[in-house]
Amino acid sequence: MSGIWLLKKIVKNDAMKTDPKEIYGWRVFLLACSACFGAASFGWDSGVIGGVIKLDTFIADYHLGDVNDVASANLQANIVSVLQAGCFVGALAAYPLADLWGRKWCLVWASLFTLTGVILQSAASGHLEPIYIGRFVAGLGVGASSVVNPIYVAENAPRAIRGLLTGMYQLFIVTGSLIAFWTNYGAQLQLHGATKYIIPLAVQGIPALFLFGLMLVCNESPRYLARKDRWEEARKVLRTLRQLPDEHPYFQEEFQEIADQLEQERQLMGDATFWTLQKEMWMVKSNRNRALMSILLMVFQQLTGTNAINVYAPTIFTNLGIMGTTNSLLGTGVYGIVKVVSCSIFLLFMADSLGRRRSLLVSAMGQSFCMFYVGIYLRVAPPKDGAPVPVAGYFALAFIFVFAAFFQFGWGPACWILVSEIPTARLRPLNVALAAATQWLFNFVVARTLPVMLATLGYKGYGTYFIYGSFGIIMLVWVYFYIPETKGVSLEHMGELFGEEPVETKAVGDESKPTAIEISEANKGSQRV
């Protein structure tokens, strides 16, 4: 009861006021956490690899050369970005697999790919080939998880806290990064020789192990089961998740909305073949707008520069005047703490209360200001090697932390929430796959280009920060004119925000069309024949 009271105090939307308290049981939170270990795998990797490539032992064993050389920067970029290449392929592959195998089993297989890739990386023994192959294979699993995870959580979550639960994807990313940052720092202080990088590379398989074990005991998505006409299973799973009897009005309404939306989509577009879904996505205006919005959200998310800073944080802190590998890793660890705390604040107090749209606006303004300040500092009064960091330099360091906080207040979690909740049920896997693939493509571009940008765009790469700050201004204008508010809106009613006719749910006494329970019984009977 205390947990429900706390939720009602934190989450401020109409659905939280009217929906029954039984639906906010521990099951939906455990389910969301279990699936989000796929996100932790990416966060852990991005946190580990940025520190590992700065270690003297890794540079020597893998013959990376002078860290300040452009050729060495290119080699480091190749090592980092090959994971994003695998993620891009994995995200595209997850679209058909999520429908073929189901959300649950797709996540199970994704965890096995990630584990295989981690083993190859940690056993590379000074050879770059296993590093490249291992990071690509791990990327296949991480990329597939990035598609299926938000879908799975959104399709299981109650509408009032869908933003909170879906946004946990971003929280697990930053938590994985945080643990990885401090793992690197601890390895630098306590380990010697090759173990300084082997241990951090090996332990990044822990989230994949948790994903594998926990997903084996989790249920399949009720909306996926309904799409496959497994109505009795869908009803049983939804009843267990919501902890409500079949005759409860809330249960009947939610189950009926699932059935009505699927029936409406099938009547409009027929069976869900690949080409039918493509036609439905790109020829229907409301669906096309949602797909383009999802793609642009992920493009802009990466053009903030956040993942570049995540991966290359030790290099950036060194450029801002923090001398020594140990000190730069310490600064990176503090950076990770800021991200986790700020993301938690967003999910608890902003996602389902302030809303997605206003969070994106505030986030874009704050990020732009921080990037412009850092760029101006490096251009006007850059730090001198061996000299103490000036006051303006400490402000620049602080603004890197503030930048991380503003990203977690909006563009980090809100993008994943939106792309998983705005599509129709039939198009959700395709929509999220396109968004995730776009995210990984631009993540790859940013990760691949940042070392070269820092080496070529002015002293200490000051031009890099002006570029990212300018993108923030563009994002602000775009969100203001084009992004609607979705907090508290059920998945089945999202189309109304994009100009569709409302989904009609059978009223009491309306005998003109079957209820979801009747559909379930009819399908059950037909399967016996």
Salt bridges, closest charged atoms under 4 A:
ASP19 OD1 - ARG159 NH2 2.75
GLU22 OE2 - LYS21 NZ 3.93
ASP45 OD2 - ARG135 NH1 2.84
ASP99 OD1 - ARG103 NH1 3.12
ASP99 OD1 - ARG227 NH1 2.72
GLU155 OE2 - ARG103 NH2 2.90
GLU155 OE2 - ARG428 NH1 3.26
ASP229 OD1 - ARG266 NH1 3.22
GLU232 OE1 - ARG235 NH2 2.76
GLU233 OE1 - ARG230 NH2 2.99
ASP246 OD2 - ARG235 NH1 3.92
ASP246 OD1 - ARG239 NH1 2.96
GLU254 OE2 - ARG223 NH2 3.26
GLU254 OE2 - ARG242 NH2 2.94
GLU257 OE2 - HIS493 NE2 3.04
ASP260 OD1 - LYS513 NZ 3.24
GLU265 OE1 - ARG426 NE 3.79
GLU280 OE1 - ARG426 NH2 2.53
ASP352 OD1 - ARG356 NH1 3.02
ASP385 OD1 - LYS460 NZ 3.61
GLU421 OE1 - ARG162 NE 2.94
GLU421 OE1 - ARG356 NH2 2.91
GLU492 OE2 - ARG223 NE 3.05
GLU496 OE2 - HIS493 ND1 2.52
GLU500 OE2 - ARG290 NH2 2.62
GLU511 OE1 - LYS506 NZ 3.90
GLU521 OE2 - ARG235 NH2 2.96
